[in-house]
């Protein structure tokens, strides 16, 4: 089986397995932001959407993604975005296979790409992190190529510029380039050019500092977001199994010095994936490019490994529903449509995961209270928690934000509110 034929087959199979309804809660506020930027011909400096957000500078490092997403949505709608998302996932791991197969037989390269897709499948979807996963594949592909130094500097700087305007994980770009100094010490020029390219964005230094500040806020316990939690074995056993297997392969590699850059990159991305769930997509996307050469593998064994690669693809396909558009079991689509038809006044109290949909549906005629950008809602998160315990705080919150409507989620347990004056529960 030729590399190109294998890559084409892998692309098609992953694209089929990756077709799924849109589930990312951030999807709608990204769309809303893209629409705002296009309509106003500028990038918002403070949040214009949610009424309870802190009016502080909003460093939106994903603005380029949002413009493209809004443009594509205008052409293809939600069903088309679902198809494009599946195509993007297929491109990530088909490209990873092509890079991996430069130094390995087709079978092991197919197997590692398929396993990596299985590991990343629930961490991609319609979100900027999926584009960042493709960019880390492109970045590592360039760094591991035999490109001459000057074209390498230019190409890698260009990738960095796109990356920093799509997702804050672009901070990894100069780090990855520094690691490849283990290949060629002159690569410091690539790292320097990449670091300078990070500043080519509308926010300057703040685009670099913003993700660091967000990480600090997460560690302080100001709010809890499941994507920022550590990756536990109970929920992500594949991450642990794959990491152990890759570590063993590195131990068995004969020429460890030649592939030290792969191991260091693997260790850094693995540590990030274990530290925060949200980093698993980048880790698994990069994994095929970090596979060390396994030496000569017989055609027969390579064929067996290629056949085994079908198993993780089948697993992903079987464990999801495959339809286009929005997952209406995850989003209150009918409730939002009904509320919109009533033409009522006032701001909307909402669960944060529904904020993006409400902003997309109602802004600017009325505003939601909050959405998934936790870093902008620190004060509100604390006030909302207090309002759920004290009726006086609840009435004060409703009055402060002129709330007259609500879109909330069903709870498995009834909410307990204590009357502040009588103590009645």
Buried (B, 14 or more C-beta within 10 A) or exposed (E): BEBEEBBEBBBEBBBBBBBBBBBBBBBBBBBBBBBBBEEEEEBBEEBBBBBBBBEEEBBBBBBBBBBEBBEBBEEEEBBBBBBBBBBBBBBBBBBBBBBBBBBBBBBBBBBBBBBBBBBBBBBBBBBBBBBBBBBBBBBBBBBBEEBEEEEBBEBBBBBBBBBBBBBBBBBBBBBBBBBBBBBEEEBEBBBBBBBEBBBBBBBEEEBBBBBEEBBEBBEEEBBEBEBBBEBEEEEBEBBEEBBEEBBEBBEEBEEEEEBBBBBBBBBBBBEBBBBBBBBBBBBBBBBBBBBBBBEEBEEEBBBBBBEBBEEBBBBBBEEBEEEBBBBEEBBBBEBBEEBBEEEEEEBBBBBBBBBBBBBBBBBEEBBBBBBBBBBBBBEBBEBBEBBBEBBEBBEBBBEEBEBEBBBEEEEEEEEEBBEBEEEEE
